Each structure stands twice: as structure tokens, then as C-alpha cells.
Amino acid sequence: MISYAQNFEDVMLARLFPSGYRGAYLDIGAADPVYLSVTKHFYDHGWRGVNVEPLPRCQRRLSLLRPEDINVQAVVGSAAGSCRFYEIADYPENSTALESLARELEKQGHAVKIHEIPIMRLDEICARHFDAREIDFMKIDVEGGETELLLSGDWERFRPRALVMEAVEVNGRKRVSDEWEHILTGNGYSRVWFDGLNDFFLRDEDIELKKHFVLPPGAFDEIETARYVRKEVQGEVFFDDEGDLIQKLLNERDAVDADRHAKQAVIDRLISERDAIDADRHAKQEVIDRLLQQTQQDNAEQ
């Protein structure tokens, strides 16, 4: 399989489902639809799901490259209304709703941009988009907002078979899952794997799937990383075909812009010619008026 994820999370999740299975996922903190994506492999194999992502630029990419997914721009939490969301411009994967974390990253030299983003509860998202279907797995990467997110879920009604959650501090190795793991274990989930970055959980009714978490990703998973997959015909290294699609769309946009500018130039020229004709007409009218006035004066003197 082709792995797009940062730490082979997609490989570990793929073990849980039979070949050809087309399920549903909920990706909270989806970020880019290709780069470091946990769900890209599944989308390419017929899965569909919901991507929740606050950043506008990531939403644009999701809308373009995941047209058959549902893409939701929101921060997931238990509060109502909206909140400030801090985009880490040069490292968007670290973007966060926590001002303290954003300011610390800013002190480290990262540029921060602030957005006002609506807040949605996890149970609200699930009820709206998964009421009639099961969530096969949920991925959560929210840079400090895990507790609020988990507290907003309805774990009796909506029970993903598997969850993968980033479990270490931002840009560090210290585990932080002790802050929120009890919410999951208290709702019938068991931690079955830690890959150095993420914790993997299974709902207790599917705990037999734990057998797939005995070994880390390896040769028998037949992994190819997305960065080094080779095109069959050209034999060139590529990241993904979406770049070609994006470039095509950009070229079409540029062509439309050029056509618009050309038509605007014609309009401007016609307006200029009209103004010149109007000016000439006014000038000639002034001459006529002056001649008529002079003629009237001459007649009056006679």
C-alpha cells in the first residue's frame, strides 16, 4: 500500500479492515488532504468520510481534492459560538486553538495568523453526518484541544471502531495522553498501541482486533511511501497527481483572467472612443452654437 501518513498510521489502521472494504472515517484536524494525511489511502480505495479542519487554506485543498468527502470548517469543542484559532503559518500542522501554545511557538520564531472559527460539538458533527452509518475509525490531531473535544462526544450513540490520537506534546516526545485517556477508557475503549507519536484505541466490543497491533509497520505490510512512488510510464519520482490537477486548474484560471482582461481592454477602448466622439460632438456643437449666435448678432445689426 501507499502510505501518506506521518508515522504509518494509515498502515496500522488498514490492517483492521478486509481488502476491498469501503468504510467511513471521521478526521478531526484533517490538515492537508494529501501531505501527511491519514485518510488519503482510504479515500483512494473508495472510502468516504468527514474532514473537520479549521484552516481556510486547508479547506480550499480539501474542497478541491476531496470532492466526495464532507469538509467541515470548525474547531471541535464543548463550548458554543466561535473562537480564535491560531494558524502557524510556516508549520500549519501545529496550528491550535490554544493561545498559550500559539504564543510559545511565536516566541520560537514562528509566524502566527489569527482566524475566527465556529465551534462545533463532536456529537453534533456525528449526528449530522453519521446518523445512519457507522464510523469505522476516527483520527484526532488537535494540538491541545483533546479533552474538550472528547467531552463533547456522545460515546454511547457514536462509537468508532478505532481511534488514533496524537499523544505527545507539540514538537516534543513527552506524552500528554494522561490528560484525556480516562475519557475514552471510561466509555468502553482500550489503548492497544503507542507508535511513539499516537495512541491507538479500540472499542471494547472489537477488542479482538488487538491482534493487528502486535508488530509495527514492516515488510509484510508492503509499504511504499508516497514521496517515492514511481509513475509506471515515466519512471519519475512524484509526490501525488494532485499537483498536476492543481496546475491545470491554475492554468485555466489564468486563461480566464487573461480573457477577462482582454475583454476589459476592448471595453475600455470602446469607452475611450465613445468619450472621444462625445468630446468631438460637444466641440462641434460649440462651434455651431457660436456661429448661430454670431449670425443672429449680424442679423440684428442689419
Secondary structure, DSSP 4 states (H G I P E B T S, - for coil): -EE-BSSSHHHHHHTTS-TT---EEEEET---SSTB-SSHHHHHTT-EEEEE---HHHHHHHHHH-TTSEEE--EESSS-SEEEEEEETT-GGG-BS-HHHHHHHHHTT--EEEEEEEEE-HHHHHHHHSTTS---EEEE--TT-HHHHHHT--TTT---SEEEEE-B-TTS--B-GGGTHHHHHTTTEEEEEE-SSEEEEEEGGGGGGGGGGSS-S-GGG--EEGGGEE-TTT--EES-THHHHHHHHHHHHHHHHHHHHHHHHHHHHHHHHHHHHHHHHHHHHHHHHHHHHHHHHHHHH-
